[in-house]
Amino acid sequence: MRIPLTVLAVSALLFGLMWLLLPAPGPDKLREAPALPWDIQVHADGSSRVLGVHLGRDTLADAIRVFGPTEGVAVFDTADGKTSLEAYFGTVNFGPLRAKVVAKLDIEAAELAALRDQAPKREPARSGAWRADLTSEAVAAQLQRTLIGLTYIPTYGGLEPEFFEQRFGAPAEKQIIKAEVEQWRYPERGLIIVLDPRGKEILEYQLPAAMTDSSTAVSAKSPAAP
């Protein structure tokens, strides 16, 4: 049985009126634009918001809500004697971009040493650091630790320096850290970029207050980086 054209027309009119009368979706219903690596918001208290998290305020639990589950949390000891607690997330999508993400957590030295001693084993990482992975119980106890740094490692490499200068501007300082590897520093934005023509570029985000207070250069390569 065919439906009369007048019925179809009336139905279409009613549907259009209902669509116009529906309330606009609230901000909580609108999908947020993906956080891109050059979108850095620096706050007056010396903290910053980048890649969807607020360094200096958000916790590991907040990072998990943004980046997804961690692949692990570990204590890293570098060859130059630095020790840190880091959570690594594997590959994360940022709109059209994909990158490995590592988060550095705030922790006192004594607590850090205790976690390392309690870890089931220590093994060498590809970067030359030593890694002590935490147990699942120990990881659960770190969820409320504050994020103080992020390392962003793109899945692609070989980007030209002009790509970064167009998006971040000229750095405050450039350093050659080893053969053909250059480090760009943006203290006011809490950012270090390592450009390696033979490897992958690395972006390390720190608290701007910590970078502007420091007078010495630091390596941008996270112990968890490949």
Accessible surface in RSA format (square Angstrom, percent):
REM  Atomic radii and reference values for relative SASA: ProtOr
REM  Chains: A
REM  Algorithm: Lee & Richards
REM  Probe-radius: 1.40
REM  Slices: 20
REM RES _ NUM      All-atoms   Total-Side   Main-Chain    Non-polar    All polar
REM                ABS   REL    ABS   REL    ABS   REL    ABS   REL    ABS   REL
RES MET A   1   230.25 119.2 145.34  96.2  84.91 202.2 119.34 101.5 110.91 146.9
RES ARG A   2   227.61  95.6 208.22 106.1  19.39  46.2  84.38 115.3 143.23  86.8
RES ILE A   3   100.24  57.0  85.44  63.6  14.80  35.7  86.10  62.0  14.13  38.4
RES PRO A   4    79.93  58.3  68.56  62.5  11.37  41.3  79.90  66.0   0.03   0.2
RES LEU A   5   146.67  81.7 138.79  99.3   7.87  19.8 139.01  97.6   7.66  20.6
RES THR A   6   100.20  71.3  96.16  97.5   4.04   9.6  85.06 114.3  15.13  22.9
RES VAL A   7    75.34  49.6  72.27  65.4   3.08   7.4  75.18  65.3   0.17   0.4
RES LEU A   8    88.62  49.4  84.47  60.4   4.15  10.4  84.75  59.5   3.87  10.4
RES ALA A   9    62.93  57.9  48.93  75.5  13.99  31.8  57.82  81.4   5.11  13.5
RES VAL A  10    84.41  55.5  83.30  75.4   1.12   2.7  84.37  73.3   0.04   0.1
RES SER A  11    58.56  49.5  51.47  68.7   7.09  16.3  32.76  69.8  25.80  36.1
RES ALA A  12    66.74  61.4  50.87  78.5  15.87  36.1  58.84  82.9   7.89  20.9
RES LEU A  13   114.48  63.8 107.77  77.1   6.70  16.8 114.05  80.1   0.43   1.2
RES LEU A  14    99.77  55.6  99.39  71.1   0.37   0.9  99.39  69.8   0.37   1.0
RES PHE A  15   140.09  70.1 137.88  85.4   2.21   5.7 139.35  84.5   0.74   2.1
RES GLY A  16    29.45  36.3   0.00   N/A  29.45  36.3  29.09  79.8   0.36   0.8
RES LEU A  17    85.28  47.5  84.51  60.5   0.77   1.9  84.51  59.3   0.77   2.1
RES MET A  18   123.23  63.8 120.37  79.7   2.86   6.8  96.59  82.1  26.64  35.3
RES TRP A  19   174.78  70.1 165.84  80.3   8.94  21.0 137.49  73.3  37.29  60.5
RES LEU A  20   139.55  77.7 111.57  79.8  27.99  70.4 114.16  80.2  25.39  68.3
RES LEU A  21   146.62  81.7 121.00  86.6  25.62  64.4 124.01  87.1  22.60  60.8
RES LEU A  22   108.72  60.5  93.36  66.8  15.35  38.6  94.28  66.2  14.43  38.8
RES PRO A  23   115.79  84.4  92.27  84.1  23.51  85.5 103.24  85.2  12.54  77.9
RES ALA A  24    90.82  83.5  61.76  95.3  29.06  66.1  66.95  94.3  23.87  63.2
RES PRO A  25    84.75  61.8  63.95  58.3  20.80  75.6  73.57  60.7  11.18  69.5
RES GLY A  26    27.31  33.7   0.00   N/A  27.31  33.7  20.72  56.9   6.59  14.8
RES PRO A  27   123.38  89.9 109.47  99.8  13.91  50.6 110.54  91.3  12.84  79.8
RES ASP A  28   122.11  85.5  80.94  80.6  41.16  97.3  53.10 125.0  69.01  68.8
RES LYS A  29   154.35  75.3 123.02  75.5  31.34  74.6  71.26  64.1  83.10  88.5
RES LEU A  30   107.73  60.0  97.61  69.8  10.12  25.4  99.38  69.8   8.34  22.5
RES ARG A  31   237.19  99.6 201.07 102.5  36.12  86.0  81.41 111.3 155.77  94.4
RES GLU A  32   153.47  88.1 133.22 100.8  20.25  48.2  55.28 106.9  98.19  80.2
RES ALA A  33    89.98  82.7  61.24  94.5  28.74  65.4  67.55  95.1  22.42  59.4
RES PRO A  34    68.14  49.7  50.30  45.8  17.85  64.9  61.60  50.9   6.54  40.7
RES ALA A  35    30.45  28.0  18.91  29.2  11.54  26.2  24.98  35.2   5.46  14.5
RES LEU A  36    41.46  23.1  41.46  29.7   0.00   0.0  41.46  29.1   0.00   0.0
RES PRO A  37     5.44   4.0   5.44   5.0   0.00   0.0   5.44   4.5   0.00   0.0
RES TRP A  38    60.41  24.2  53.50  25.9   6.91  16.2  37.91  20.2  22.51  36.5
RES ASP A  39    72.76  51.0  63.31  63.0   9.46  22.4  28.67  67.5  44.09  44.0
RES ILE A  40    24.51  13.9   0.83   0.6  23.69  57.1   0.83   0.6  23.69  64.3
RES GLN A  41   106.24  59.4 101.30  74.0   4.93  11.7  35.19  74.9  71.04  53.9
RES VAL A  42    72.53  47.7  39.38  35.7  33.15  79.9  39.38  34.2  33.15  89.9
RES HIS A  43    63.06  34.5  54.76  38.1   8.30  21.2  39.02  40.2  24.04  28.0
RES ALA A  44   121.59 111.8  69.82 107.7  51.77 117.8  83.50 117.6  38.09 100.9
RES ASP A  45    87.37  61.2  47.93  47.7  39.44  93.3  49.37 116.2  38.00  37.9
RES GLY A  46    14.53  17.9   0.00   N/A  14.53  17.9  13.44  36.9   1.09   2.4
RES SER A  47     7.23   6.1   6.43   8.6   0.80   1.8   6.94  14.8   0.29   0.4
RES SER A  48     1.50   1.3   1.50   2.0   0.00   0.0   0.00   0.0   1.50   2.1
RES ARG A  49    90.12  37.8  89.09  45.4   1.03   2.5  18.38  25.1  71.74  43.5
RES VAL A  50     2.06   1.4   0.28   0.3   1.77   4.3   2.06   1.8   0.00   0.0
RES LEU A  51     1.60   0.9   0.00   0.0   1.60   4.0   0.00   0.0   1.60   4.3
RES GLY A  52    22.23  27.4   0.00   N/A  22.23  27.4  16.25  44.6   5.98  13.4
RES VAL A  53     0.01   0.0   0.01   0.0   0.00   0.0   0.01   0.0   0.00   0.0
RES HIS A  54    15.51   8.5  15.51  10.8   0.00   0.0   3.07   3.2  12.44  14.5
RES LEU A  55     0.00   0.0   0.00   0.0   0.00   0.0   0.00   0.0   0.00   0.0
RES GLY A  56    31.20  38.5   0.00   N/A  31.20  38.5   7.04  19.3  24.16  54.1
RES ARG A  57   144.13  60.5 121.24  61.8  22.89  54.5  43.21  59.0 100.92  61.2
RES ASP A  58    31.03  21.7  30.55  30.4   0.48   1.1   0.66   1.5  30.37  30.3
RES THR A  59    21.58  15.3  21.58  21.9   0.00   0.0  19.51  26.2   2.07   3.1
RES LEU A  60     0.04   0.0   0.04   0.0   0.00   0.0   0.04   0.0   0.00   0.0
RES ALA A  61    15.83  14.6  13.16  20.3   2.67   6.1  14.58  20.5   1.26   3.3
RES ASP A  62    34.09  23.9  33.13  33.0   0.96   2.3   8.06  19.0  26.02  26.0
RES ALA A  63     0.00   0.0   0.00   0.0   0.00   0.0   0.00   0.0   0.00   0.0
RES ILE A  64    49.59  28.2  46.31  34.5   3.28   7.9  46.31  33.3   3.28   8.9
RES ARG A  65   176.70  74.2 139.11  70.9  37.59  89.5  76.14 104.1 100.55  60.9
RES VAL A  66    71.60  47.1  42.21  38.2  29.39  70.8  47.03  40.9  24.57  66.6
RES PHE A  67    17.33   8.7   0.22   0.1  17.11  44.5   1.88   1.1  15.45  44.2
RES GLY A  68    22.45  27.7   0.00   N/A  22.45  27.7  21.04  57.7   1.41   3.2
RES PRO A  69   113.46  82.7 104.14  94.9   9.33  33.9 105.99  87.5   7.48  46.5
RES THR A  70    34.24  24.4  12.53  12.7  21.71  51.8   0.13   0.2  34.12  51.6
RES GLU A  71   122.74  70.5  85.81  64.9  36.94  87.9  36.17  70.0  86.58  70.7
RES GLY A  72    17.01  21.0   0.00   N/A  17.01  21.0  16.91  46.4   0.10   0.2
RES VAL A  73     1.27   0.8   0.00   0.0   1.27   3.1   0.00   0.0   1.27   3.5
RES ALA A  74     0.00   0.0   0.00   0.0   0.00   0.0   0.00   0.0   0.00   0.0
RES VAL A  75     0.09   0.1   0.00   0.0   0.09   0.2   0.00   0.0   0.09   0.3
RES PHE A  76     0.80   0.4   0.66   0.4   0.14   0.4   0.66   0.4   0.14   0.4
RES ASP A  77    19.12  13.4  18.01  17.9   1.11   2.6  14.85  34.9   4.27   4.3
RES THR A  78    39.06  27.8  28.91  29.3  10.15  24.2  29.42  39.5   9.64  14.6
RES ALA A  79   107.52  98.9  60.92  94.0  46.60 106.0  73.17 103.0  34.35  91.0
RES ASP A  80   102.70  71.9  64.56  64.3  38.14  90.2  49.68 116.9  53.02  52.9
RES GLY A  81    66.59  82.1   0.00   N/A  66.59  82.1  37.98 104.2  28.61  64.1
RES LYS A  82   113.06  55.2 107.47  65.9   5.59  13.3  88.90  80.0  24.16  25.7
RES THR A  83    47.78  34.0  22.78  23.1  25.00  59.6  12.41  16.7  35.37  53.5
RES SER A  84    12.00  10.1   9.22  12.3   2.79   6.4   9.33  19.9   2.67   3.7
RES LEU A  85     0.34   0.2   0.00   0.0   0.34   0.9   0.00   0.0   0.34   0.9
RES GLU A  86     6.76   3.9   6.76   5.1   0.00   0.0   1.07   2.1   5.69   4.6
RES ALA A  87     0.00   0.0   0.00   0.0   0.00   0.0   0.00   0.0   0.00   0.0
RES TYR A  88    36.76  17.2  36.76  20.9   0.00   0.0  30.71  23.1   6.05   7.5
RES PHE A  89     9.49   4.7   0.00   0.0   9.49  24.7   0.00   0.0   9.49  27.1
RES GLY A  90     5.12   6.3   0.00   N/A   5.12   6.3   3.18   8.7   1.94   4.4
RES THR A  91    57.89  41.2  26.26  26.6  31.64  75.4  12.21  16.4  45.69  69.1
RES VAL A  92    13.01   8.6   9.49   8.6   3.52   8.5  13.01  11.3   0.00   0.0
RES ASN A  93   103.06  71.1  80.57  77.9  22.49  54.2  22.12  53.2  80.95  78.2
RES PHE A  94     8.86   4.4   7.20   4.5   1.66   4.3   8.86   5.4   0.00   0.0
RES GLY A  95    40.88  50.4   0.00   N/A  40.88  50.4  19.59  53.8  21.30  47.7
RES PRO A  96   118.69  86.5  80.17  73.1  38.52 140.0  93.18  76.9  25.50 158.5
RES LEU A  97    26.86  15.0  26.38  18.9   0.47   1.2  26.86  18.9   0.00   0.0
RES ARG A  98   123.68  51.9 122.43  62.4   1.25   3.0  40.07  54.8  83.61  50.7
RES ALA A  99     0.00   0.0   0.00   0.0   0.00   0.0   0.00   0.0   0.00   0.0
RES LYS A 100    76.51  37.3  76.51  46.9   0.00   0.0  46.09  41.5  30.42  32.4
RES VAL A 101     0.43   0.3   0.00   0.0   0.43   1.0   0.00   0.0   0.43   1.2
RES VAL A 102     6.70   4.4   5.89   5.3   0.81   2.0   5.89   5.1   0.81   2.2
RES ALA A 103     0.00   0.0   0.00   0.0   0.00   0.0   0.00   0.0   0.00   0.0
RES LYS A 104    89.65  43.7  89.09  54.7   0.56   1.3  33.27  29.9  56.38  60.1
RES LEU A 105     2.82   1.6   0.00   0.0   2.82   7.1   0.00   0.0   2.82   7.6
RES ASP A 106    74.71  52.3  70.56  70.2   4.14   9.8   3.02   7.1  71.69  71.5
RES ILE A 107    30.35  17.3   4.52   3.4  25.83  62.2   9.23   6.6  21.12  57.3
RES GLU A 108   123.13  70.7 120.69  91.3   2.44   5.8  40.97  79.3  82.16  67.1
RES ALA A 109    82.67  76.0  69.24 106.9  13.43  30.6  73.06 102.9   9.61  25.5
RES ALA A 110    80.94  74.4  64.09  98.9  16.86  38.3  72.45 102.0   8.49  22.5
RES GLU A 111    75.42  43.3  70.72  53.5   4.71  11.2  37.17  71.9  38.25  31.2
RES LEU A 112    12.95   7.2  12.95   9.3   0.00   0.0  12.95   9.1   0.00   0.0
RES ALA A 113    34.19  31.4  32.82  50.6   1.37   3.1  33.72  47.5   0.47   1.2
RES ALA A 114    42.19  38.8  36.02  55.6   6.17  14.0  41.63  58.6   0.56   1.5
RES LEU A 115    17.73   9.9  17.21  12.3   0.52   1.3  17.21  12.1   0.52   1.4
RES ARG A 116    66.89  28.1  62.52  31.9   4.37  10.4   7.41  10.1  59.48  36.0
RES ASP A 117   113.87  79.8  79.88  79.5  33.99  80.4  32.47  76.4  81.40  81.2
RES GLN A 118   129.86  72.6 101.69  74.3  28.17  67.1  48.73 103.7  81.13  61.5
RES ALA A 119    16.53  15.2   0.12   0.2  16.41  37.3   2.31   3.3  14.22  37.7
RES PRO A 120    97.62  71.1  55.71  50.8  41.91 152.3  67.85  56.0  29.76 185.0
RES LYS A 121   132.86  64.8 123.25  75.6   9.61  22.9  82.81  74.5  50.05  53.3
RES ARG A 122   112.44  47.2  87.96  44.8  24.48  58.3  33.45  45.7  79.00  47.9
RES GLU A 123    50.15  28.8  49.74  37.6   0.40   1.0  15.95  30.8  34.20  27.9
RES PRO A 124    92.34  67.3  72.64  66.2  19.70  71.6  72.64  60.0  19.70 122.4
RES ALA A 125    18.26  16.8   5.79   8.9  12.47  28.4  11.20  15.8   7.05  18.7
RES ARG A 126   208.95  87.7 165.56  84.4  43.39 103.3  80.79 110.4 128.16  77.7
RES SER A 127    44.70  37.8   7.60  10.1  37.10  85.5  12.49  26.6  32.22  45.1
RES GLY A 128    49.67  61.3   0.00   N/A  49.67  61.3  35.38  97.1  14.29  32.0
RES ALA A 129     3.88   3.6   2.13   3.3   1.76   4.0   2.38   3.4   1.50   4.0
RES TRP A 130   113.40  45.5 113.32  54.8   0.09   0.2  86.82  46.3  26.58  43.1
RES ARG A 131    64.35  27.0  64.19  32.7   0.16   0.4   0.74   1.0  63.61  38.6
RES ALA A 132     0.28   0.3   0.14   0.2   0.13   0.3   0.14   0.2   0.13   0.4
RES ASP A 133    39.11  27.4  36.66  36.5   2.45   5.8  26.65  62.7  12.46  12.4
RES LEU A 134    18.34  10.2   1.45   1.0  16.89  42.5   2.20   1.5  16.15  43.4
RES THR A 135    52.05  37.0  43.81  44.4   8.24  19.6  43.97  59.1   8.08  12.2
RES SER A 136    87.49  73.9  68.95  92.0  18.54  42.7  54.05 115.1  33.44  46.8
RES GLU A 137   131.04  75.2 118.32  89.5  12.72  30.3  71.98 139.2  59.06  48.2
RES ALA A 138    22.58  20.8  15.02  23.2   7.57  17.2  22.05  31.1   0.53   1.4
RES VAL A 139    28.53  18.8  28.53  25.8   0.00   0.0  28.53  24.8   0.00   0.0
RES ALA A 140    60.56  55.7  45.89  70.8  14.67  33.4  48.72  68.6  11.84  31.4
RES ALA A 141    77.42  71.2  42.04  64.9  35.37  80.5  54.48  76.7  22.93  60.8
RES GLN A 142     5.77   3.2   5.77   4.2   0.00   0.0   0.00   0.0   5.77   4.4
RES LEU A 143    56.74  31.6  56.46  40.4   0.27   0.7  56.46  39.7   0.27   0.7
RES GLN A 144   133.54  74.7 116.87  85.4  16.67  39.7  64.97 138.3  68.56  52.0
RES ARG A 145    50.48  21.2  45.10  23.0   5.39  12.8  14.08  19.2  36.40  22.1
RES THR A 146    39.06  27.8  37.34  37.9   1.73   4.1   8.70  11.7  30.36  45.9
RES LEU A 147     0.00   0.0   0.00   0.0   0.00   0.0   0.00   0.0   0.00   0.0
RES ILE A 148    45.45  25.9  39.49  29.4   5.96  14.4  39.49  28.4   5.96  16.2
RES GLY A 149     4.42   5.4   0.00   N/A   4.42   5.4   4.42  12.1   0.00   0.0
RES LEU A 150     1.91   1.1   0.00   0.0   1.91   4.8   1.01   0.7   0.90   2.4
RES THR A 151     6.57   4.7   6.57   6.7   0.00   0.0   0.00   0.0   6.57   9.9
RES TYR A 152     2.62   1.2   2.62   1.5   0.00   0.0   2.55   1.9   0.07   0.1
RES ILE A 153     3.62   2.1   3.22   2.4   0.40   1.0   3.22   2.3   0.40   1.1
RES PRO A 154     2.79   2.0   2.52   2.3   0.27   1.0   2.52   2.1   0.27   1.7
RES THR A 155    50.02  35.6  30.99  31.4  19.03  45.3  22.49  30.2  27.53  41.6
RES TYR A 156    74.58  34.8  67.28  38.3   7.30  19.0  69.61  52.3   4.98   6.1
RES GLY A 157    40.19  49.6   0.00   N/A  40.19  49.6   8.96  24.6  31.23  69.9
RES GLY A 158    49.51  61.1   0.00   N/A  49.51  61.1  25.90  71.1  23.61  52.9
RES LEU A 159    47.94  26.7  37.43  26.8  10.50  26.4  39.09  27.5   8.85  23.8
RES GLU A 160   112.57  64.6 109.58  82.9   2.99   7.1  45.16  87.3  67.42  55.0
RES PRO A 161    52.82  38.5  52.80  48.1   0.02   0.1  52.82  43.6   0.00   0.0
RES GLU A 162   103.39  59.4 102.03  77.2   1.36   3.2  55.59 107.5  47.80  39.0
RES PHE A 163    48.60  24.3  44.16  27.4   4.44  11.6  46.98  28.5   1.62   4.6
RES PHE A 164     4.58   2.3   4.58   2.8   0.00   0.0   4.58   2.8   0.00   0.0
RES GLU A 165    69.14  39.7  64.14  48.5   5.00  11.9  20.09  38.9  49.05  40.0
RES GLN A 166   142.51  79.7 102.49  74.9  40.02  95.3  43.66  92.9  98.85  75.0
RES ARG A 167    89.07  37.4  67.02  34.2  22.06  52.5  17.47  23.9  71.60  43.4
RES PHE A 168    10.58   5.3   1.14   0.7   9.44  24.6   3.02   1.8   7.56  21.6
RES GLY A 169    31.66  39.0   0.00   N/A  31.66  39.0  29.45  80.8   2.21   5.0
RES ALA A 170    75.06  69.0  49.00  75.6  26.06  59.3  49.00  69.0  26.06  69.0
RES PRO A 171    19.15  14.0   1.88   1.7  17.27  62.8   1.90   1.6  17.25 107.2
RES ALA A 172    82.63  76.0  37.89  58.5  44.74 101.8  49.40  69.6  33.24  88.0
RES GLU A 173    71.11  40.8  64.48  48.8   6.63  15.8  31.40  60.7  39.71  32.4
RES LYS A 174   105.97  51.7  78.56  48.2  27.40  65.2  41.40  37.3  64.57  68.8
RES GLN A 175    53.95  30.2  47.76  34.9   6.18  14.7  23.67  50.4  30.28  23.0
RES ILE A 176   121.87  69.3  92.12  68.6  29.75  71.7  92.12  66.3  29.75  80.7
RES ILE A 177    73.84  42.0  39.18  29.2  34.66  83.5  45.13  32.5  28.71  77.9
RES LYS A 178   137.39  67.0 125.17  76.8  12.22  29.1  81.61  73.5  55.78  59.4
RES ALA A 179    90.87  83.5  64.35  99.3  26.52  60.3  74.78 105.3  16.08  42.6
RES GLU A 180   100.04  57.4  74.74  56.5  25.29  60.2  47.63  92.1  52.40  42.8
RES VAL A 181     7.71   5.1   7.71   7.0   0.00   0.0   7.71   6.7   0.00   0.0
RES GLU A 182    46.88  26.9  46.88  35.5   0.00   0.0   6.00  11.6  40.88  33.4
RES GLN A 183     1.55   0.9   1.55   1.1   0.00   0.0   0.00   0.0   1.55   1.2
RES TRP A 184     2.93   1.2   2.93   1.4   0.00   0.0   2.93   1.6   0.00   0.0
RES ARG A 185    10.86   4.6  10.86   5.5   0.00   0.0   0.00   0.0  10.86   6.6
RES TYR A 186    11.03   5.1   8.33   4.7   2.70   7.0  11.03   8.3   0.00   0.0
RES PRO A 187    27.99  20.4  27.99  25.5   0.00   0.0  27.99  23.1   0.00   0.0
RES GLU A 188   127.97  73.5 122.46  92.6   5.51  13.1  58.54 113.2  69.43  56.7
RES ARG A 189    63.64  26.7  62.61  31.9   1.03   2.4  29.85  40.8  33.79  20.5
RES GLY A 190     0.32   0.4   0.00   N/A   0.32   0.4   0.00   0.0   0.32   0.7
RES LEU A 191     0.00   0.0   0.00   0.0   0.00   0.0   0.00   0.0   0.00   0.0
RES ILE A 192     0.00   0.0   0.00   0.0   0.00   0.0   0.00   0.0   0.00   0.0
RES ILE A 193     0.00   0.0   0.00   0.0   0.00   0.0   0.00   0.0   0.00   0.0
RES VAL A 194     9.01   5.9   9.01   8.2   0.00   0.0   9.01   7.8   0.00   0.0
RES LEU A 195    12.20   6.8  11.59   8.3   0.62   1.5  11.59   8.1   0.62   1.7
RES ASP A 196    34.90  24.4  34.13  34.0   0.77   1.8   3.44   8.1  31.46  31.4
RES PRO A 197    88.27  64.3  53.45  48.7  34.82 126.6  62.45  51.6  25.82 160.5
RES ARG A 198   205.08  86.1 164.41  83.8  40.67  96.8  67.36  92.1 137.73  83.5
RES GLY A 199    29.10  35.9   0.00   N/A  29.10  35.9  24.91  68.4   4.19   9.4
RES LYS A 200    84.77  41.4  74.45  45.7  10.32  24.6  45.74  41.2  39.03  41.6
RES GLU A 201     2.54   1.5   2.54   1.9   0.00   0.0   0.00   0.0   2.54   2.1
RES ILE A 202    10.50   6.0  10.50   7.8   0.00   0.0  10.50   7.6   0.00   0.0
RES LEU A 203     2.72   1.5   2.72   1.9   0.00   0.0   2.72   1.9   0.00   0.0
RES GLU A 204    25.91  14.9  25.91  19.6   0.00   0.0   6.93  13.4  18.98  15.5
RES TYR A 205     1.94   0.9   1.94   1.1   0.00   0.0   1.94   1.5   0.00   0.0
RES GLN A 206    32.90  18.4  32.55  23.8   0.35   0.8  15.08  32.1  17.83  13.5
RES LEU A 207    39.17  21.8  38.55  27.6   0.63   1.6  38.55  27.1   0.63   1.7
RES PRO A 208     5.16   3.8   4.92   4.5   0.24   0.9   5.16   4.3   0.00   0.0
RES ALA A 209    39.55  36.4  34.13  52.7   5.42  12.3  39.45  55.6   0.10   0.3
RES ALA A 210    54.78  50.4  39.47  60.9  15.31  34.8  48.39  68.1   6.40  16.9
RES MET A 211     4.75   2.5   1.61   1.1   3.14   7.5   3.12   2.7   1.62   2.2
RES THR A 212    62.78  44.7  32.23  32.7  30.55  72.8  26.14  35.1  36.64  55.4
RES ASP A 213   123.40  86.4  88.62  88.2  34.78  82.2  32.09  75.5  91.31  91.1
RES SER A 214    49.14  41.5  28.57  38.1  20.57  47.4  30.31  64.5  18.83  26.4
RES SER A 215   117.77  99.5  73.35  97.9  44.42 102.3  56.43 120.2  61.35  85.9
RES THR A 216    91.25  64.9  86.45  87.6   4.80  11.4  71.99  96.7  19.26  29.1
RES ALA A 217    50.16  46.1  19.51  30.1  30.64  69.7  20.04  28.2  30.11  79.8
RES VAL A 218    42.17  27.7  38.36  34.7   3.80   9.2  42.17  36.6   0.00   0.0
RES SER A 219    70.46  59.5  52.64  70.3  17.82  41.0  42.54  90.6  27.93  39.1
RES ALA A 220     0.00   0.0   0.00   0.0   0.00   0.0   0.00   0.0   0.00   0.0
RES LYS A 221    91.67  44.7  75.95  46.6  15.73  37.4  37.61  33.9  54.06  57.6
RES SER A 222     4.07   3.4   2.14   2.9   1.93   4.4   3.89   8.3   0.18   0.3
RES PRO A 223    16.02  11.7  12.01  11.0   4.01  14.6  15.57  12.9   0.45   2.8
RES ALA A 224    29.27  26.9   2.87   4.4  26.39  60.0   7.17  10.1  22.10  58.5
RES ALA A 225     2.77   2.5   0.00   0.0   2.77   6.3   0.00   0.0   2.77   7.3
RES PRO A 226    53.99  39.3  27.67  25.2  26.32  95.7  43.61  36.0  10.38  64.5
END  Absolute sums over single chains surface
CHAIN  1 A    13248.1      10329.9       2918.2       7926.0       5322.1
END  Absolute sums over all chains
TOTAL         13248.1      10329.9       2918.2       7926.0       5322.1
